[in-house]
C-alpha cells in the first residue's frame, strides 16, 4: 500500500467530515 495514497485518502475523508459537520450545523440552526 502506498502511504502517500493513504494520506491523501485520509485528508479527503477529513474534508468530507468537516463539510458534513457544517451542513448538519446549518440544518440544526434552521430547525430552531
Buried (B, 14 or more C-beta within 10 A) or exposed (E): EEEEEEEEEEEEEEEEEEEEEEEEEEEEEEEE
